[in-house]
């Protein structure tokens, strides 16, 4: 579903910045906007949803967006924040977050995180496409996330090129994706962004960290290959990699999730994807739960609702949550 918000639709109050602040806050999340001189009310934000992701296209005059602790505290009704992945259009921007300031040229890919104070400045006008990814939707460590905020992705890298091209396509076509594939596309794009974040964060990481990252990704790959095994757990994973359970847990310190939580999250993601499929197989809630290693359907349903906000059957019947009543019901995203 597509939602278009235009600042010109708000009553005149003599302050262009206030009008555009309300525009962004309604379409996305609380933010303060300052307009450069001469002031202009012209501006439009288009919001589209693909599964659990939000895509925004914004065109406006020169603006400066600020999201501080006060606005973050106002909250959005979401349990976690969003990573904003932005592709700049004809105009660039200046992004400030986590003690860094970076000039983002036209056409470049950049990042910021909605639950940490930040500023995004468009002195030459706003022309940007953004995807907002719920923090829970992709497996990167908090430390990795902090390393990529207010940075520019390597323009010559193949992963950055894939993310950019995919985002530019999806931001225009998200509402055209049938429910059958919307959830799968959303998860695939989130995994691609996670790969880019990992690559970007590792550029300045010490060698010891690179080795640790390699081992972590080996474990993650093993988990993905054995998700359907109900016996999958820290003990079987540690044995398969020739390390102790204690060493395995230590390896994942600072990852933002324990090994058991990783298994649970990946099983829930696989189950959510399966529930939207219409190409055969057992798509009952109990059947999907059992297929992905959940031995107790009731426990699975509770976990699923806690993670996605709706029951597994509702997720299946709305094709992965891609048929919401409107963008504001899913209110989540961003300040750009």
C-alpha positions as CSV (number, residue, x, y, z in Angstrom):
1,X,0.0,0.0,0.0
2,X,1.3,3.5,-0.9
3,X,0.8,6.6,1.2
4,X,1.7,10.1,0.0
5,X,2.1,12.9,2.5
6,X,2.3,16.5,1.3
7,X,3.2,19.4,3.6
8,X,1.0,21.7,1.7
9,X,-2.0,19.8,3.1
10,X,-1.4,21.2,6.6
11,X,-3.0,24.4,7.8
12,X,-0.8,27.5,7.5
13,X,0.9,28.4,10.7
14,X,3.6,30.7,9.5
15,X,6.4,28.3,10.0
16,X,7.5,26.1,7.1
17,X,9.8,24.0,9.4
18,X,6.8,23.1,11.6
19,X,4.7,22.1,8.7
20,X,7.3,19.8,7.3
21,X,8.1,18.4,10.7
22,X,4.5,17.4,11.0
23,X,4.6,15.9,7.6
24,X,7.6,13.6,8.4
25,X,6.4,12.8,11.9
26,X,3.0,11.6,10.5
27,X,4.5,9.7,7.6
28,X,7.4,8.2,9.6
29,X,8.5,9.1,13.2
30,X,9.0,12.2,15.4
31,X,11.7,14.5,14.0
32,X,12.5,18.3,13.9
33,X,12.9,19.9,10.5
34,X,14.5,23.2,9.8
35,X,14.0,24.8,6.4
36,X,16.7,26.9,4.7
37,X,15.9,30.4,3.3
38,X,13.9,31.1,1.3
39,X,11.2,28.9,3.0
40,X,9.0,26.7,0.8
41,X,6.1,24.4,1.6
42,X,6.8,22.2,-1.4
43,X,7.7,18.7,-0.5
44,X,6.4,15.2,-0.7
45,X,7.1,11.9,1.1
46,X,5.9,8.6,-0.4
47,X,5.8,5.6,1.9
48,X,5.6,2.0,0.6
49,X,5.7,-1.3,2.5
50,X,7.2,-4.6,1.5
51,X,6.7,-7.3,4.1
52,X,8.3,-5.9,7.3
53,X,10.3,-3.2,5.5
54,X,9.4,0.4,4.8
55,X,10.5,2.3,1.7
56,X,10.3,6.1,1.5
57,X,10.9,8.6,-1.3
58,X,11.3,12.2,-0.3
59,X,11.5,15.3,-2.5
60,X,11.7,18.8,-0.8
61,X,13.6,22.0,-0.7
62,X,16.7,22.4,1.5
63,X,16.0,20.8,4.9
64,X,17.9,19.8,8.0
65,X,16.4,16.8,9.9
66,X,17.3,16.4,13.6
67,X,16.2,13.5,15.8
68,X,17.3,14.0,19.4
69,X,16.8,12.2,22.7
70,X,13.6,14.0,23.3
71,X,12.0,12.8,20.0
72,X,13.4,9.3,20.5
73,X,11.8,9.2,23.9
74,X,8.4,10.0,22.4
75,X,8.6,6.6,20.8
76,X,6.9,5.0,17.8
77,X,5.2,2.0,19.4
78,X,7.9,-0.3,18.0
79,X,10.0,-2.6,20.3
80,X,13.2,-1.7,18.4
81,X,14.6,1.0,16.1
82,X,15.3,1.0,12.4
83,X,18.4,1.1,10.4
84,X,18.0,3.6,7.6
85,X,19.8,2.7,4.3
86,X,19.6,5.7,2.0
87,X,20.5,6.2,-1.6
88,X,21.0,9.9,-2.4
89,X,19.5,11.3,-5.6
90,X,20.6,14.4,-7.5
91,X,21.6,16.1,-4.3
92,X,23.9,14.9,-1.5
93,X,23.6,15.2,2.2
94,X,25.7,15.5,5.4
95,X,25.0,12.9,8.0
96,X,26.1,13.2,11.7
97,X,25.8,10.4,14.2
98,X,28.0,8.6,16.8
99,X,30.6,11.3,16.8
100,X,31.1,11.2,13.0
101,X,30.2,13.7,10.2
102,X,30.3,12.5,6.6
103,X,29.5,14.2,3.3
104,X,27.4,11.8,1.2
105,X,27.6,12.6,-2.5
106,X,24.8,12.3,-5.0
107,X,24.2,8.7,-5.8
108,X,25.9,7.3,-2.8
109,X,24.6,4.8,-0.1
110,X,24.7,5.8,3.5
111,X,23.3,4.7,6.9
112,X,21.9,6.0,10.1
113,X,20.1,4.4,13.1
114,X,16.8,5.9,14.3
115,X,17.2,5.2,18.0
116,X,20.5,7.2,18.4
117,X,20.5,11.0,18.0
118,X,21.5,12.1,14.5
119,X,21.2,14.9,12.0
120,X,20.7,14.6,8.2
121,X,21.3,17.8,6.4
122,X,20.2,18.4,2.8
123,X,21.6,22.0,2.0
124,X,20.8,21.7,-1.7
125,X,17.4,20.1,-1.4
126,X,16.0,16.7,-0.5
127,X,16.1,13.9,-3.1
128,X,16.5,10.6,-1.3
129,X,15.2,7.0,-1.3
130,X,15.4,5.2,2.0
131,X,14.7,1.7,3.3
132,X,13.9,1.3,7.0
133,X,14.8,-2.1,8.4
134,X,13.6,-3.1,11.8
135,X,16.7,-3.8,14.0
136,X,15.3,-7.3,14.7
137,X,15.2,-8.2,11.0
138,X,18.9,-8.7,10.3
139,X,21.7,-10.3,12.3
140,X,24.5,-7.8,12.9
141,X,26.1,-6.9,16.1
142,X,25.5,-3.6,17.8
143,X,29.2,-2.8,17.5
144,X,29.0,-3.4,13.7
145,X,25.9,-1.1,13.5
146,X,27.7,1.6,15.3
147,X,30.6,1.4,12.9
148,X,28.6,2.0,9.8
149,X,26.3,4.9,11.0
150,X,27.3,8.2,9.3
151,X,29.5,6.4,6.7
152,X,29.4,6.1,3.0
153,X,29.4,2.6,1.5
154,X,32.2,1.6,-0.8
155,X,30.9,2.7,-4.1
156,X,33.2,0.3,-6.0
157,X,32.1,-2.7,-4.0
158,X,29.8,-5.3,-5.6
159,X,27.6,-5.6,-2.4
160,X,27.1,-1.9,-2.2
161,X,26.1,-1.9,-5.9
162,X,23.6,-4.7,-5.3
163,X,22.0,-2.9,-2.3
164,X,21.8,0.4,-4.2
165,X,20.2,-1.2,-7.3
166,X,17.8,-3.3,-5.3
167,X,16.7,-0.4,-3.2
168,X,16.0,1.8,-6.2
169,X,13.9,-0.9,-7.8
170,X,12.0,-1.9,-4.6
171,X,11.3,1.7,-3.6
172,X,9.3,2.1,-6.8
173,X,7.7,-1.3,-7.1
174,X,7.1,-2.5,-3.5
175,X,3.3,-2.2,-3.8
176,X,3.3,-4.2,-7.1
177,X,4.9,-7.3,-5.4
178,X,2.3,-10.0,-4.9
179,X,1.9,-11.2,-1.3
180,X,3.4,-14.5,-2.4
181,X,6.8,-13.0,-2.9
182,X,6.8,-9.8,-0.8
183,X,7.9,-11.5,2.4
184,X,10.7,-13.4,0.6
185,X,11.9,-10.3,-1.1
186,X,12.0,-8.4,2.2
187,X,14.0,-11.1,3.9
188,X,16.4,-11.4,1.0
189,X,17.0,-7.6,0.9
190,X,17.5,-7.5,4.7
191,X,20.2,-10.2,4.4
192,X,21.8,-8.3,1.6
193,X,21.9,-5.1,3.8
194,X,23.3,-7.2,6.7
195,X,26.1,-8.4,4.3
196,X,26.9,-4.8,3.4
197,X,26.9,-3.7,7.0
198,X,29.3,-6.5,7.9
199,X,31.6,-5.7,5.0
200,X,31.6,-2.0,5.8
201,X,32.1,-2.5,9.6
202,X,35.1,-4.9,9.0
203,X,37.1,-2.5,6.9
204,X,38.7,-1.0,10.0
205,X,38.4,-4.0,12.2
206,X,41.6,-5.5,13.7
207,X,42.8,-8.9,12.3
208,X,41.7,-10.7,15.5
209,X,38.2,-9.4,15.0
210,X,38.3,-10.5,11.4
211,X,39.1,-14.1,12.6
212,X,36.3,-13.9,15.1
213,X,33.8,-12.6,12.5
214,X,34.8,-15.5,10.2
215,X,34.1,-18.0,13.0
216,X,30.8,-16.4,13.8
217,X,29.7,-16.5,10.2
218,X,30.7,-20.2,10.0
219,X,28.4,-20.8,13.0
220,X,25.6,-18.8,11.5
221,X,25.9,-20.8,8.2
222,X,25.8,-24.1,10.2
223,X,22.7,-22.9,12.0
224,X,21.0,-22.1,8.7
225,X,21.8,-25.5,7.3
226,X,20.5,-27.4,10.3
227,X,17.4,-25.3,11.3
228,X,15.0,-28.2,10.7
229,X,16.9,-30.4,13.2
230,X,15.0,-30.2,16.5
231,X,18.2,-31.2,18.3
232,X,20.1,-28.1,17.0
233,X,21.5,-26.3,20.0
234,X,24.7,-24.9,21.6
235,X,26.0,-28.4,22.4
236,X,25.6,-29.8,18.8
237,X,27.0,-26.6,17.3
238,X,30.0,-26.5,19.6
239,X,30.8,-30.2,18.9
240,X,30.5,-29.6,15.1
241,X,33.1,-26.8,15.3
242,X,35.5,-28.5,17.7
243,X,35.0,-26.0,20.6
244,X,33.5,-26.0,24.0
245,X,30.0,-24.7,24.7
246,X,31.6,-22.1,26.9
247,X,33.8,-20.9,24.0
248,X,30.8,-20.8,21.7
249,X,28.9,-18.6,24.1
250,X,32.0,-16.3,24.6
251,X,32.3,-16.1,20.8
252,X,28.8,-14.6,20.7
253,X,29.3,-12.1,23.5
254,X,28.4,-8.7,22.2
255,X,26.4,-10.1,19.3
256,X,23.2,-8.8,20.6
257,X,21.8,-12.3,20.8
258,X,22.8,-15.6,22.4
259,X,23.3,-18.7,20.2
260,X,19.9,-20.1,21.4
261,X,18.3,-16.8,20.5
262,X,20.0,-16.9,17.1
263,X,18.5,-20.3,16.4
264,X,15.1,-19.2,17.5
265,X,15.2,-16.0,15.4
266,X,16.3,-17.8,12.3
267,X,13.6,-20.5,12.8
268,X,11.0,-17.8,13.2
269,X,12.2,-16.1,10.0
270,X,12.1,-19.3,8.1
271,X,8.6,-20.1,9.4
272,X,7.4,-16.6,8.5
273,X,8.6,-17.1,5.0
274,X,7.0,-20.5,4.7
275,X,3.7,-19.3,6.0
276,X,3.4,-16.9,3.0
277,X,4.1,-19.6,0.4
278,X,1.3,-20.9,-1.8
279,X,3.4,-23.3,-3.9
280,X,2.4,-26.5,-2.1
281,X,3.5,-28.2,1.1
282,X,2.0,-28.1,4.5
283,X,1.2,-24.5,5.3
284,X,-0.7,-25.1,8.5
285,X,0.7,-23.4,11.5
286,X,1.5,-26.6,13.3
287,X,3.0,-28.1,10.1
288,X,5.3,-25.1,9.5
289,X,6.3,-25.0,13.2
290,X,7.3,-28.7,13.1
291,X,9.1,-28.4,9.9
292,X,11.4,-25.7,11.4
293,X,12.2,-27.5,14.6
294,X,9.5,-26.2,16.9
295,X,8.1,-29.2,18.8
296,X,5.3,-27.2,20.6
297,X,2.9,-25.4,18.3
298,X,1.5,-23.3,21.2
299,X,5.0,-22.1,22.2
300,X,5.7,-21.4,18.6
301,X,2.6,-19.2,18.3
302,X,3.5,-17.2,21.4
303,X,7.1,-16.6,20.1
304,X,5.8,-15.6,16.7
305,X,3.3,-13.1,18.0
306,X,6.0,-11.6,20.3
307,X,8.3,-11.2,17.4
308,X,6.0,-10.1,14.6
309,X,3.0,-8.6,16.5
310,X,0.4,-10.9,14.9
311,X,-0.3,-14.6,15.1
312,X,1.1,-17.1,12.6
313,X,-2.3,-17.6,11.1
314,X,-2.8,-13.9,10.7
315,X,0.6,-13.6,9.1
316,X,-0.3,-16.4,6.7
317,X,-3.7,-15.0,5.8
318,X,-2.3,-11.5,5.1
319,X,0.6,-12.9,3.1
320,X,3.4,-11.9,5.4
321,X,1.7,-8.8,6.8
322,X,1.9,-7.2,3.3
323,X,-1.8,-6.2,3.4
324,X,-2.0,-3.7,6.3
325,X,-4.9,-1.3,6.8
326,X,-2.5,1.6,6.1
327,X,1.0,2.9,6.6
328,X,0.2,4.6,9.9
329,X,-1.0,1.3,11.4
330,X,2.5,0.0,10.8
331,X,4.0,3.2,11.9
332,X,7.6,2.6,12.3
333,X,10.1,4.3,10.1
334,X,12.3,7.1,9.9
335,X,13.2,10.5,9.8
336,X,14.1,11.1,6.3
